[in-house]
């Protein structure tokens, strides 16, 4: 009952006219961002952060949540009509959705993606509502040693598991950790990695790094590519609604995708990519028409899109309850909380209860808004797809420069942003992952603080990390995540080939 009372208070805040306007703006902008290839919610939140400091925290985070959910919706449009995933989690949608569009069934493909996103997003938000307080109660029992070990799991997951190369992921994590410790050490008062630059004594803003890695790097990467011609955008013809047969083939994948996506989004090694792939292969295995997969099976759109949006809600649970981001967007939202002087974690629900419950309530509101917005405005999203990428990224670069300078009015910040953008361009060219840099930069100082606190409490005894059962279990999980994929690939190669 306490949860329902808190949620009712959150709806009272989220349904105010001002916050409804922020929710609508976030959903509209997020959908447009999801439609445009290569532009994600992480970049958008990073660009919006400097201009939202003047609004109340509740309104800002309702806006960010709308952008996040909207981008999950909008990515399916690009995948279906352009065969270009707007988000990495919509790669699977492109496999079947584009084939449906080529057969003149773009309308049903877009409809099952939109309705499935709404169904799965609502189910996952309900799960977030009732499971988050339980996780908070458990998290309050963790000490500094357990928190440090939990952050080691997050480091290992985003570096060694989710990327294509564990070595590259760990290298980028190390870069993020270095960026995170720039500035004055809070315990000793000594400057670290500032190279005598006074402006770096306060550290490097996460917003500067995020905008450099996403906006500047993407613009430079686009400028160095030599791509000629235009992509084919398929027209939306026929009905935009589902037939009776489409409904019958879609509703079960929606439910299965929701139940699969939320848990994967909530664990440190989760994210949206893995559950969408698993949902696709599950639907192919369970379908009475497996021969249609690869040729435009509607189940191959319904299930993965549901899993994608359920995972988006799942990602918010560890970020809000433990202060652990499991995706780049969650990491940027975590930095947004810190910019407002708020530290996500177990005490967030105690110290900032109205803010958290208004954010959760806005997810219900935004989900309904997106269902209403998505299909009627499909003609507008198709026009958005026709914006030439050079002009688009030039505009983004202008806004990024203005926003970065507006944070602190520092030329040093602009130099840092463009240097990081150049490094990000090289990372994109040579397939180095971006997520470990951002998550390492945000969680690095927190992990260092937890490590020092644990050593202080144990009077310098480092064995406290392995003698405390929960901490030791977390470290074992991190070790398995680090060496497991390598061992699995080694065993797979050593197996004799079948005769």
C-alpha positions as CSV (number, residue, x, y, z in Angstrom):
1,X,0.0,0.0,0.0
2,X,2.9,2.4,0.7
3,X,4.2,1.9,-2.8
4,X,0.7,2.7,-4.3
5,X,0.4,5.8,-2.1
6,X,3.9,7.0,-3.3
7,X,3.0,6.2,-6.9
8,X,-0.2,8.2,-6.5
9,X,1.8,11.2,-5.3
10,X,4.1,10.8,-8.3
11,X,1.1,10.9,-10.6
12,X,-0.1,14.1,-8.9
13,X,3.3,15.7,-9.9
14,X,3.6,14.1,-13.3
15,X,0.1,15.1,-14.4
16,X,0.6,18.8,-13.7
17,X,0.3,20.9,-16.9
18,X,3.9,21.9,-16.9
19,X,5.2,18.4,-16.4
20,X,2.8,17.0,-19.0
21,X,4.4,19.5,-21.4
22,X,7.9,18.3,-20.5
23,X,6.8,14.7,-21.0
24,X,5.3,15.5,-24.4
25,X,8.4,17.4,-25.5
26,X,10.6,14.5,-24.3
27,X,8.5,11.8,-26.1
28,X,8.4,13.8,-29.3
29,X,12.1,14.7,-29.3
30,X,13.0,11.1,-28.3
31,X,11.1,9.6,-31.1
32,X,12.7,11.9,-33.6
33,X,16.1,11.0,-32.1
34,X,15.3,7.3,-32.4
35,X,14.3,7.7,-36.0
36,X,17.5,9.4,-37.0
37,X,20.3,6.8,-37.6
38,X,23.4,7.3,-35.4
39,X,21.8,9.7,-32.9
40,X,20.8,8.1,-29.6
41,X,19.2,9.2,-26.4
42,X,22.6,9.4,-24.6
43,X,23.7,12.2,-26.9
44,X,20.3,14.0,-26.6
45,X,20.3,13.9,-22.8
46,X,23.9,15.2,-22.8
47,X,23.0,18.1,-25.1
48,X,19.8,18.9,-23.1
49,X,21.6,18.8,-19.7
50,X,23.2,22.3,-19.8
51,X,19.9,24.0,-20.8
52,X,17.7,22.2,-18.2
53,X,19.6,23.5,-15.1
54,X,17.1,26.3,-14.8
55,X,14.1,24.0,-14.5
56,X,13.0,22.0,-11.5
57,X,14.7,18.6,-11.2
58,X,11.3,16.7,-11.5
59,X,10.6,18.4,-14.8
60,X,14.1,17.8,-16.2
61,X,14.0,14.1,-15.4
62,X,10.5,13.7,-16.8
63,X,11.9,15.2,-20.0
64,X,14.9,12.9,-20.0
65,X,12.7,9.8,-19.4
66,X,10.5,10.8,-22.3
67,X,13.6,11.1,-24.5
68,X,14.8,7.7,-23.4
69,X,11.5,5.9,-24.0
70,X,10.8,7.8,-27.2
71,X,14.2,6.8,-28.7
72,X,13.3,3.1,-28.0
73,X,10.1,3.6,-29.9
74,X,11.6,5.6,-32.8
75,X,14.4,3.2,-33.6
76,X,12.0,0.7,-35.1
77,X,10.8,3.2,-37.8
78,X,14.3,3.5,-39.2
79,X,14.9,-0.2,-39.1
80,X,11.6,-1.0,-40.9
81,X,11.6,1.7,-43.5
82,X,15.3,2.2,-44.1
83,X,16.9,-1.1,-43.0
84,X,19.2,1.0,-40.8
85,X,18.9,0.5,-37.1
86,X,18.4,3.8,-35.3
87,X,19.6,2.1,-32.1
88,X,21.8,-1.0,-31.7
89,X,18.8,-2.7,-30.0
90,X,16.7,-2.5,-33.2
91,X,19.1,-4.5,-35.3
92,X,16.9,-7.5,-35.1
93,X,13.8,-5.4,-36.1
94,X,15.5,-4.5,-39.3
95,X,15.9,-8.2,-40.3
96,X,12.1,-8.9,-40.5
97,X,10.6,-5.3,-40.5
98,X,12.4,-4.2,-43.7
99,X,11.3,-7.5,-45.4
100,X,7.7,-6.8,-44.4
101,X,8.0,-3.2,-45.7
102,X,9.3,-4.5,-49.1
103,X,6.2,-6.7,-49.3
104,X,3.9,-3.7,-48.8
105,X,3.3,-4.5,-45.1
106,X,5.2,-1.5,-43.5
107,X,2.0,-0.4,-41.7
108,X,1.5,-3.7,-39.8
109,X,5.2,-3.8,-39.0
110,X,5.1,-0.3,-37.6
111,X,1.9,-1.0,-35.7
112,X,3.1,-4.2,-34.0
113,X,6.3,-2.4,-33.0
114,X,4.4,0.5,-31.5
115,X,1.7,-1.5,-29.7
116,X,4.3,-4.1,-28.5
117,X,6.5,-1.3,-27.2
118,X,3.5,0.1,-25.3
119,X,2.5,-3.3,-23.8
120,X,6.0,-4.3,-22.8
121,X,6.9,-0.8,-21.6
122,X,3.8,-0.8,-19.3
123,X,4.5,-4.3,-18.0
124,X,8.2,-3.4,-17.3
125,X,7.2,-0.1,-15.6
126,X,4.8,-2.0,-13.3
127,X,7.7,-4.4,-12.5
128,X,10.0,-1.4,-11.8
129,X,7.3,0.1,-9.5
130,X,7.0,-2.9,-7.3
131,X,10.5,-4.4,-7.4
132,X,12.5,-1.3,-6.9
133,X,11.6,-0.8,-3.2
134,X,12.5,-4.5,-2.6
135,X,16.0,-3.9,-4.2
136,X,16.4,-0.8,-2.1
137,X,15.8,-2.7,1.1
138,X,18.4,-5.3,0.1
139,X,20.9,-2.6,-1.0
140,X,20.6,-0.8,2.4
141,X,22.3,-3.9,3.9
142,X,25.4,-3.5,1.7
143,X,28.6,-1.9,3.0
144,X,31.5,-0.2,1.2
145,X,33.2,-3.5,0.4
146,X,30.1,-4.9,-1.3
147,X,29.5,-1.7,-3.2
148,X,33.1,-1.8,-4.5
149,X,32.7,-5.4,-5.6
150,X,29.4,-4.6,-7.2
151,X,31.0,-1.8,-9.3
152,X,33.7,-4.3,-10.3
153,X,30.9,-6.4,-11.8
154,X,29.6,-3.4,-13.7
155,X,33.1,-2.6,-15.0
156,X,33.7,-6.1,-16.1
157,X,30.3,-6.5,-17.7
158,X,30.4,-3.4,-19.9
159,X,34.1,-4.0,-20.8
160,X,34.6,-7.7,-21.3
161,X,31.1,-9.1,-22.0
162,X,29.2,-6.6,-24.1
163,X,31.9,-5.5,-26.5
164,X,33.4,-7.4,-29.4
165,X,36.8,-7.5,-27.8
166,X,37.5,-7.8,-24.1
167,X,41.0,-6.2,-24.4
168,X,39.6,-3.2,-26.2
169,X,36.8,-2.8,-23.7
170,X,39.2,-2.9,-20.8
171,X,41.5,-0.4,-22.5
172,X,38.5,2.0,-22.9
173,X,37.5,1.4,-19.3
174,X,41.0,2.4,-18.2
175,X,40.7,5.6,-20.2
176,X,37.4,6.3,-18.5
177,X,38.9,5.7,-15.1
178,X,41.7,8.2,-15.8
179,X,39.2,10.8,-17.0
180,X,37.2,10.2,-13.8
181,X,40.1,10.9,-11.4
182,X,41.2,14.2,-13.0
183,X,41.0,17.0,-10.5
184,X,41.7,17.4,-6.8
185,X,41.7,14.3,-4.6
186,X,39.1,14.8,-2.0
187,X,41.0,13.0,0.8
188,X,44.5,14.3,0.3
189,X,43.8,17.6,-1.5
190,X,46.4,16.8,-4.2
191,X,45.7,17.6,-7.9
192,X,45.8,14.6,-10.2
193,X,46.3,14.6,-14.0
194,X,45.7,18.4,-14.2
195,X,49.1,19.2,-15.9
196,X,49.0,22.6,-14.2
197,X,45.7,23.7,-15.8
198,X,43.7,25.5,-13.2
199,X,40.4,24.8,-15.0
200,X,40.9,21.0,-14.5
201,X,41.1,21.2,-10.7
202,X,37.3,20.7,-10.5
203,X,37.6,17.7,-12.8
204,X,36.2,17.0,-16.3
205,X,32.4,17.3,-16.7
206,X,30.7,14.1,-17.8
207,X,28.6,16.2,-20.2
208,X,31.8,17.4,-22.0
209,X,33.0,13.8,-22.4
210,X,29.6,12.5,-23.5
211,X,29.1,15.2,-26.1
212,X,32.6,14.8,-27.4
213,X,32.3,11.0,-27.7
214,X,28.9,11.1,-29.4
215,X,28.2,14.4,-31.2
216,X,31.8,15.5,-32.1
217,X,33.0,12.0,-32.8
218,X,30.0,11.1,-34.9
219,X,30.3,14.3,-36.9
220,X,34.0,13.8,-37.6
221,X,33.4,10.1,-38.4
222,X,30.7,11.1,-40.9
223,X,33.0,13.7,-42.5
224,X,35.8,11.2,-43.0
225,X,33.6,8.6,-44.6
226,X,33.2,8.6,-48.4
227,X,29.7,7.5,-48.9
228,X,27.9,8.4,-52.1
229,X,24.2,8.0,-53.0
230,X,21.1,8.0,-50.8
231,X,19.5,5.2,-48.9
232,X,16.2,3.9,-50.1
233,X,13.3,4.9,-47.9
234,X,10.3,2.6,-48.4
235,X,6.9,4.3,-48.6
236,X,4.2,3.4,-46.1
237,X,1.3,2.1,-48.1
238,X,-1.9,0.3,-47.1
239,X,-3.4,0.0,-43.7
240,X,-1.5,1.2,-40.6
241,X,-3.5,-1.2,-38.4
242,X,-3.2,-4.9,-37.6
243,X,-5.5,-7.5,-39.1
244,X,-7.1,-10.2,-37.0
245,X,-4.4,-12.6,-38.0
246,X,-1.7,-10.1,-37.1
247,X,-3.2,-9.6,-33.7
248,X,-3.2,-13.3,-33.1
249,X,0.4,-13.7,-34.1
250,X,1.6,-10.7,-32.1
251,X,0.2,-10.7,-28.6
252,X,2.1,-13.7,-27.3
253,X,5.5,-12.4,-28.6
254,X,4.7,-9.1,-26.9
255,X,4.2,-10.8,-23.5
256,X,7.2,-13.1,-23.9
257,X,9.4,-10.2,-25.0
258,X,8.4,-8.1,-22.0
259,X,9.1,-11.0,-19.5
260,X,12.5,-11.6,-21.2
261,X,13.6,-7.9,-21.6
262,X,13.1,-6.5,-18.1
263,X,15.4,-8.9,-16.2
264,X,18.2,-8.5,-18.7
265,X,17.9,-4.8,-18.6
266,X,18.2,-4.9,-14.8
267,X,21.4,-6.9,-14.5
268,X,24.8,-5.3,-15.0
269,X,25.6,-7.5,-18.0
270,X,22.3,-6.8,-19.6
271,X,21.3,-4.0,-21.8
272,X,18.8,-4.1,-24.7
273,X,20.8,-5.9,-27.4
274,X,21.0,-9.4,-25.8
275,X,17.2,-9.8,-24.9
276,X,16.2,-8.7,-28.4
277,X,18.4,-11.4,-30.0
278,X,17.1,-14.0,-27.5
279,X,13.5,-13.0,-28.2
280,X,14.0,-13.3,-31.9
281,X,15.4,-16.9,-31.7
282,X,12.7,-17.8,-29.1
283,X,9.9,-16.7,-31.5
284,X,11.5,-18.5,-34.4
285,X,11.7,-21.7,-32.3
286,X,8.1,-21.4,-31.0
287,X,6.5,-20.2,-34.3
288,X,4.4,-22.7,-36.3
289,X,5.8,-20.9,-39.4
290,X,9.5,-20.9,-38.9
291,X,10.1,-20.8,-42.6
292,X,8.8,-17.2,-42.7
293,X,11.6,-15.9,-40.5
294,X,14.1,-14.1,-42.7
295,X,11.2,-13.3,-45.2
296,X,9.1,-10.9,-43.1
297,X,7.6,-12.7,-40.1
298,X,5.6,-10.3,-37.9
299,X,6.6,-12.3,-34.8
300,X,10.2,-11.3,-35.5
301,X,9.2,-7.6,-35.1
302,X,6.8,-8.0,-32.2
303,X,9.0,-10.0,-29.8
304,X,12.3,-8.1,-30.2
305,X,10.6,-4.7,-30.0
306,X,8.8,-5.7,-26.8
307,X,12.0,-7.0,-25.3
308,X,13.8,-3.8,-26.3
309,X,11.3,-1.5,-24.5
310,X,11.0,-3.8,-21.4
311,X,14.8,-3.7,-21.1
312,X,14.8,0.1,-21.2
313,X,12.7,0.1,-18.0
314,X,14.8,-2.6,-16.5
315,X,17.9,-0.4,-17.0
316,X,16.5,2.2,-14.8
317,X,16.1,-0.1,-11.8
318,X,19.8,-0.6,-10.9
319,X,20.5,3.0,-11.8
320,X,17.9,4.3,-9.3
321,X,18.3,1.8,-6.5
322,X,22.0,1.0,-6.6
323,X,23.5,4.0,-8.6
324,X,24.8,1.5,-11.2
325,X,24.3,2.3,-14.9
326,X,24.1,-0.7,-17.2
327,X,23.9,1.4,-20.4
328,X,25.4,4.6,-21.8
329,X,22.1,6.4,-21.5
330,X,21.7,5.3,-17.9
331,X,25.2,6.6,-17.3
332,X,24.4,10.0,-18.7
333,X,21.2,10.1,-16.6
334,X,23.2,9.2,-13.6
335,X,25.5,12.2,-14.3
336,X,22.4,14.4,-14.6
337,X,21.4,13.4,-11.1
338,X,24.8,14.2,-9.9
339,X,24.7,17.6,-11.6
340,X,21.6,18.4,-9.5
341,X,23.5,17.3,-6.4
342,X,21.6,14.0,-6.1
343,X,23.3,10.7,-5.8
344,X,21.2,7.7,-7.0
345,X,21.4,4.7,-4.7
346,X,19.4,3.1,-1.8
347,X,18.9,6.4,0.0
348,X,17.5,8.1,-3.2
349,X,14.0,6.7,-2.4
350,X,14.3,8.1,1.2
351,X,15.9,11.5,0.5
352,X,14.3,12.2,-2.9
353,X,11.1,10.1,-2.8
354,X,8.8,12.6,-4.6
355,X,11.3,13.0,-7.4
356,X,11.7,9.3,-7.9
357,X,8.0,8.5,-7.9
358,X,7.2,11.4,-10.2
359,X,9.8,10.0,-12.6
360,X,8.3,6.5,-12.4
361,X,4.8,7.9,-12.9
362,X,5.9,9.8,-15.9
363,X,7.0,6.5,-17.5
364,X,3.3,5.4,-17.5
365,X,2.3,8.8,-19.0
366,X,5.0,8.8,-21.6
367,X,4.3,5.3,-22.7
368,X,0.7,6.2,-23.4
369,X,1.8,9.4,-25.2
370,X,4.1,7.5,-27.4
371,X,1.4,5.1,-28.4
372,X,-0.8,8.0,-29.5
373,X,2.1,9.8,-31.2
374,X,3.8,7.1,-33.1
375,X,1.4,5.9,-35.8
376,X,-0.4,9.2,-36.6
377,X,2.9,11.0,-37.1
378,X,4.6,8.4,-39.2
379,X,4.5,10.7,-42.3
380,X,6.5,13.3,-40.3
381,X,9.1,10.7,-39.2
382,X,9.5,9.6,-42.8
383,X,10.3,13.3,-43.7
384,X,12.7,13.5,-40.8
385,X,14.6,10.5,-42.3
386,X,15.2,12.6,-45.5
387,X,17.3,15.3,-43.7
388,X,20.8,15.1,-45.2
389,X,23.3,13.8,-42.7
390,X,26.0,16.4,-43.3
391,X,23.5,19.3,-42.5
392,X,22.1,17.3,-39.6
393,X,25.5,16.7,-37.9
394,X,26.6,20.2,-38.6
395,X,23.7,21.5,-36.7
396,X,24.3,19.1,-33.8
397,X,28.0,20.2,-33.7
398,X,26.9,23.9,-33.4
399,X,24.5,23.0,-30.5
400,X,27.1,20.8,-28.9
401,X,29.7,23.7,-29.0
402,X,27.2,26.2,-27.5
403,X,26.0,23.8,-24.8
404,X,29.6,22.8,-23.8
405,X,30.7,26.4,-23.5
406,X,27.5,27.3,-21.7
407,X,28.2,24.8,-18.8
408,X,31.2,26.8,-17.4
409,X,32.1,29.5,-20.0
410,X,35.5,27.8,-20.3
411,X,37.5,27.6,-23.5
412,X,39.4,24.7,-21.9
413,X,36.1,22.7,-21.8
414,X,35.8,23.2,-25.6
415,X,39.4,22.1,-26.2
416,X,38.8,19.0,-24.0
417,X,35.5,18.2,-25.9
418,X,37.1,18.4,-29.3
419,X,40.2,16.4,-28.2
420,X,37.9,13.7,-26.8
421,X,35.8,13.9,-30.0
422,X,38.8,13.2,-32.1
423,X,39.7,10.2,-29.9
424,X,36.1,9.1,-30.2
425,X,36.3,9.3,-34.0
426,X,39.3,6.9,-33.9
427,X,37.4,4.7,-31.6
428,X,34.6,4.4,-34.0
429,X,36.9,3.8,-36.9
430,X,38.8,1.0,-35.2
431,X,35.8,-0.5,-33.3
432,X,36.6,0.5,-29.8
433,X,33.5,0.5,-27.5
434,X,32.3,3.8,-26.1
435,X,30.2,2.6,-23.1
436,X,33.2,1.6,-20.9
437,X,34.7,5.1,-21.2
438,X,31.5,6.8,-19.9
439,X,30.7,4.2,-17.2
440,X,34.3,4.1,-16.1
441,X,34.4,7.9,-15.7
442,X,31.2,8.0,-13.7
443,X,31.7,4.9,-11.5
444,X,35.5,5.3,-11.1
445,X,35.4,8.0,-8.4
446,X,32.5,6.2,-6.6
447,X,34.4,2.9,-6.7
448,X,37.6,4.6,-5.4
449,X,35.6,6.2,-2.5
450,X,34.0,2.8,-1.6
451,X,37.4,1.1,-1.8
452,X,39.0,3.7,0.6
453,X,36.1,3.5,3.0
454,X,36.3,-0.3,3.1
455,X,40.0,-0.1,3.9
456,X,39.5,2.5,6.5
457,X,36.8,0.5,8.3
458,X,39.0,-2.7,8.2
459,X,42.1,-0.7,9.3
460,X,43.9,-1.4,6.0
461,X,43.1,-5.1,5.8
462,X,42.5,-5.8,2.1
463,X,41.2,-9.3,2.8
464,X,37.9,-7.6,3.8
465,X,36.8,-7.8,0.1
466,X,37.1,-11.6,0.1
467,X,36.2,-12.5,3.7
468,X,32.8,-10.8,3.5
469,X,30.5,-13.3,1.8
470,X,28.5,-11.0,-0.4
471,X,31.6,-9.1,-1.5
472,X,33.4,-12.3,-2.3
473,X,30.4,-13.6,-4.3
474,X,30.3,-10.4,-6.4
475,X,34.1,-10.7,-7.1
476,X,33.6,-14.3,-8.2
477,X,30.8,-13.2,-10.6
478,X,33.1,-10.5,-12.0
479,X,35.9,-13.0,-12.5
480,X,33.5,-15.4,-14.3
481,X,32.3,-12.5,-16.5
482,X,35.9,-11.6,-17.3
483,X,37.3,-15.0,-18.2
484,X,34.1,-16.9,-19.1
485,X,33.7,-15.8,-22.7
486,X,37.5,-16.4,-23.4
487,X,37.3,-19.9,-21.9
488,X,34.1,-20.7,-23.8
489,X,35.7,-19.7,-27.1
490,X,38.8,-21.7,-26.3
491,X,36.7,-24.8,-25.5
492,X,34.7,-24.3,-28.6
493,X,37.9,-24.3,-30.8
494,X,39.3,-27.3,-29.1
495,X,36.3,-29.5,-29.7
496,X,36.9,-32.0,-32.6
497,X,34.9,-31.2,-35.7
498,X,32.0,-33.6,-36.4
499,X,32.7,-36.2,-39.0
